[in-house]
Amino acid sequence: MTLFTILGVNAGIFLLLLVPVELVFGTWIRPMGLSDIRRFSVPVGARFDFDTAGLYDGPGGATTHYTRDEWGLRGSHTTLAEIDVVTVGGSTTEQRYLDDTKTWQAVAQDALRRAGRPLVIANAGVDGQSTVGHRFDFDFWFPLLGEMRPRAFVFYVGANDVLRRDDRATFDGALDAQNWRVRSATFQLLRTVRNNLRARAVGVFHGRMRALTADDYTDEGRLTPAQREAISARMNDGFIENVERLRQHAVALGAAPVFMTQTAYAWTGDWAAPPRGLKETVAIHGVTANYADVSFLHRALNRRLMQYCQERQVVCFDLAHDVSFAVQDFYDYLHNTPAGATKIGQYLADRLMTVDLPGREPR
C-alpha cells in the first residue's frame, strides 16, 4: 500500500467520522438554538472562577466569579422579563476578568437603585465582537430570548471596529443562517481558536500591561495623512451602516437605542483631543500602523458617531470625551480594572437618569 493510498484512506475515514459530528452539532438540518450560540464565543450556563492577581491589584483577594446564565447573559436578573436594559459590546462590555459584582453594569444598576430609579441591567457583551457581531446577536441570539423585551439597548462600541483585520471583515460579511461557515460546528471551533490567537497579535488581549512612561507614546503615526483619511472614511461608512441597523433592531423591539463611545489606555479616543498613542505597531485594515494612527481612527469614528446621533436624534453618551481615566483604571491597553469599571458604571447611571425610556415603569 502506497503512502498516497494510506493518506487517502485516512482522509476518507476522517470525513466519514466528521459527517455525524456536523449533523449533530452543526445547524444543517435544524434551526439554531441556544446551545449553538456557544460556538460564537457566548458562554451559556457557565460559571468560572479566575485568579486575577496577575492582572490588577485590589482588596478582597484575587479570585473573581464570572457567571453566564442559561440565556448567555451576565447580571443579577432571574427572569428575562424583568430585564430593563441590555448592554451590547465586545470584551470591554463583557469584562471577563471582573467579578459579577464589579462590572460597570453592576455598578450602574446599584447606583440607579440608590438614586431611586431601579433598572435591571443585563450584560450581553461578547469578547471580540465588533458592530457586525452585534448585528449577528439580533439576528440569531436575541430572537431565542423571546421574553426579553428591554426598555433600552446600550451599545458600547468602537474599539473593535477600529482594531479590525481584513480577513475578519470577510468572515463577518458572510454571517447569515445559510452560510456554511455559520452552519458548520467544525469551522466555528477552528474560528474561535484562530481569533483568540489573533487577538494576541493586535496587542489587546487580556494580560497585565508593562509599566508605561511618556516616552512610550507619540503623536506621530506611521501612516500618511492620505492613508489615514482613506481608512477612516471606509471604516466609518461601514460602522455607521451597522449602527443604523442596530438602532433599527432596538426600535423594532420597542426599546430605546443608546450608543456610548469608547477610549483606551494605549491610545486616545476623545475626538476633541489631539491623537496620541503608543509607538508599538499593530496590523489593522490591511496596513501596519502604530497606536497614534489608531487614535486618529478612533477619534474620527467617535466624532462620526456623535454626528450620527445628533442627525438622527438618537441618544449618545460620549464617555470617551466626558470621563477621565488614569493608569489604575486599566489592567492592559484596553480593558478596565474594577476602578475603571466604577467610573463607567457611575457615568452610565448618571446619564440614564436623564433619559426617558419607553415601556413599563421601573419597579
N, C-alpha and C positions, 0 to 999 in steps of 0.2 A: 504494500500500500504506500503510495507516494505521499509526500508532505502536503501537497495540494489537496489530495483526497481526504487526508485526515482533517485538514483545516475546513474543508467543505462539509464533512460530516458533522464536525463540532459546531460549525455555524448553523447548520440545519437543526441540530438538537437545541441550540440556544434559542433559535427563532420559535421552535415548537413550544418550548417552555415559556417564552415571552408572551405568546398569544393568550393563554388563560390568565396571566397576570394582568395584561392590558384589559381584558374583558371584565375582570373582577374589579380592578382598581381604577381603570380609566372610565371615561364617560362616552364610549362609542355607542352603547345601546340603551343608556338610561340617562335621565336628566341629572344635572349637577346637584349634589346635596351638601349639607354642612360638613360631612366627612371629607369631601373633596377639597374644601376650602383650605384644609391643612397644607395641601400641595402648593399653595400660593403664599407660603410663609405666614399663615394665620394660625397660631396655636388654638385649638378648640378643646375646651375641657382640660386645661393643663395648669399645673402649678409647679413652679421652680423656685428653689432657694439658691441665691447667688452670693458668693463671697466677694464683696466689693471693696475689700481693704486695699486692693491694688489699684483701684480706680479713684477713690476720693476718701478724704478723712471725714469723720462725723461721729457724733455721740450715739450710744445705743448699740454698739457692736458693729460688725462688718457684714452680717447676714441680712439680705433683703429678700422679701417674698414677692414673687411675681405670679399673678393669677389671671388666667383667661377662662371665662365661664363657658357653659355649654353652647353659647352662641358665638364664641370667639372674641368677646368683649372684655375689657377691664373695667372695674368700677364696683360701687357698693350696692347697686341695684339687685333686686331679687327676681324681678319680672321685667319683660321687655316693655310692657305697657306703662310702667312708671318712669321711663326714661324721658327727660325733658330736652336734653342737649346731647348730641353725638359729636365727638371731636374726630376729625379725619386728617391724617397726615402720615408722615414717614416715621423714622426712628426717633425723631425729636418729639413726636406725639406719643408714640408707643412707650418710650422710656423704659426699655427692658431692664436696666440695672438700677432702677429706682423702686423702692418699696411701694406696694399698693397704696399706702397711706401718705406717700411723699411726692407723688406725681403732681404736675401742675393742675390736672383735673381735680384731684382730691383736695388740693389747696383751695382752688376756686369754689368748689362745692361747699366746703366748710366756711369760707368767707361769705358766700351768699347766704348761707343759713344763718350765720351770726348777724348779717345785715338785714334780716327779715324777708329775704326773697329766696326761699329754698328751691333749688333746682337740682334734679338728679342728673349727673353728667356721666355719660358712658364714653369709654376710650376705644375707638376703632382704629388706632394707629397701627400701621404695618411697616416693619423695618424694610427700608429700601424703596418704598413706593414713591413715585412721582405723581403728578396730576393725572397721568394716563392710568396708573394703577388705581387711583381713587375713582375714576370712571368705571373701571372694572368692578369695583366694590358695589356700585349702584346697579350694575348690570347683572351680577352673579351672586354676590354675598347678601346684600341687604334685602333683596326680594325673598330670601329664605327666612327672614326675620319678620314675619307678617304682622305681629302685634306691636312692632316698634314703629311708633309714629311720633317722633320727637317734635318739639316746637322750634328747634334750631339745629342746623349743622354748622359747626365751627371748623373751617378748613385752615390748617396751619401749614402753609405751603411756600415753596420757592427754592429751598436749598437743593433738593434732589432734581429739580428741573434744570438748575444751573450746572450741577455736577453730573452731567449726562454723557454717556458714551453712545456713539452712533449705532453700534450693533444692538444695544439695548433698545434704542428707538425703533429699530427694525422689528424686534420681537413685540414691543408694546403696540405697534401699529397693527398687529395681527391678533390681538386679544379679542376673539369672538367665539361664540359657542360652537361654530362649525369648524374652526381651525384645528388641524391635527395636533398642534403643539399644546392647545388647551385640553384636548381630549386625552392625550397620552400621559399616563401616570409616569412612565419611564422618562419622558422628556422633562416633565416638571421636576422630577427628582434631580436629574442632571443639571437643570437650570438653576435650582436652588443652591447646589454645591458651587456651580460656576459663579453665580452672582455674589455669594459670600466671599469667594476668593477675590473677585474684582472690587468688592467694597474696600478691601485692604489696599488694593492697588491705587485707589484715588485718595487714600490717606484720611478717610473719615470713619474708619472702623472704630469699634469700642476699645479703648485702651488708654491708660493714663498718659497724658502728654508730658514730654520733657519740659524742663524749665525754659521759658522763653524770655528773651530780652528785646529791647527796641531794635537791636542790630539784626534780629531775625526778620524784621518787617521791612517792606519797601512800598513806595507809591508808584514805582515804575514797573509796568508789565513787560512781558516778553513779546506780546502781540503788538502789531502795528495798530494805529487808530482805525484804519480801514478794516482790518480783521475783526477787531472788537465790535465795530458797528454792524458788520455783516452778520456775525454770530448772534449778536444781541437782537437784531431785527428778526432773524429767522426763529430764534428761541422764543422771543416774546409773542410772536404770532401764534405759535403752537400752544404756548402756555395760556394765553388769553382765550383761545378756542376751547381749551379744556376747562378753564374757569367758567366760561359761559355754559358749557354743558353741565358742570357741577351745579351751577345756580339753577338751571332748569330742572335737574333731578330733585333738588331740595324743594323747590316750589311745587313740583308735581306731587310731593308727599305732604304738602301743607305746612312745610317748615320754612323758617327764615334762613337764607344762606348768609353766613358771616365768614369773611376772609381775614386772616391775620398774617402780617408779614414776619419774616424771619431774619435773623442775623447770626453771626458765629464768632468764634474766638480767633480762627485762622484768617478771617477777613472781615471787612466792614460791609454790612448790608444796608446801612442807613443811607437813603437816597440823597439826603441833604448834606452828607459829609463827604470829604474827598476820598477817592478809592485808596485802600490800604490793605495789604495782606502779606502773608509770609512769602519769603523768597523761594521756598520749595516749589518744585514743578508738579504739575498734575495734568493728566491726559483727559481732556473733555472736548466734546463737539468736534472731534477729528483733528485737534491740534494739541500741541504741548504748551501749556500756559503756566503762569505762577498764580499765587493767590491774590496778587494785586489785580490781575486780569479777572479772576473770579469775583473780586469785589466790584469791579466795574460792571460786570454782567449782572450780578445780584442786585446792585443798586438800581440799574436800569430796569430790571424786572419788577422790583418793588415799586418803583415810580410808576411803571405802566399799570400795575395792579391798582394802585391808588387812583390813577386816572380813570381806569375802567369802572371802579366803584362809584366814582363821582358822576361819570357819564350815565351809568345805569341805575343810579340811586340805590346801590347795594351797600349794606353795612360792611365797613372795613375797619379793622383795628391795626394801626401802624405801629406795632410793637417794636420793629427794628429802629424806628425813629424816636419812640416815646420812652423806651426803657434803657437805662444804662447798666451794662453788665461789667463785672470785674473778673479777674482770673479765677477766683474761688467759685465762680458760677458755672464753670465748665470743667469737666474731667478730661476732655480731649478737644480736638479742634472745633467740634460742633455740638456735642451732647452736654446737657446740663447736669450739674450736681443738684442735690436737694435744695441748696441755697438758690441756685438759678431757677429751679422749678417753682420755688416760693415766689420769686419776683414775677414770673409769667402767670402763675395762678392768681395772685392778688391783682395783677393788671387786668386779666380777663374778667375777674369778678367785678371790679370797678366799672369796666366798660359795659358788661352785660346789665348792670344796674340801670344803665341809661337807655336800654333798648326795649321797645315794646314787642314782645314775642306773640305770635299767633297761637291759637289753640287754647287748651284748658288753662285755668288759673293755677298758679303754683300752690302746692299744699302748704 
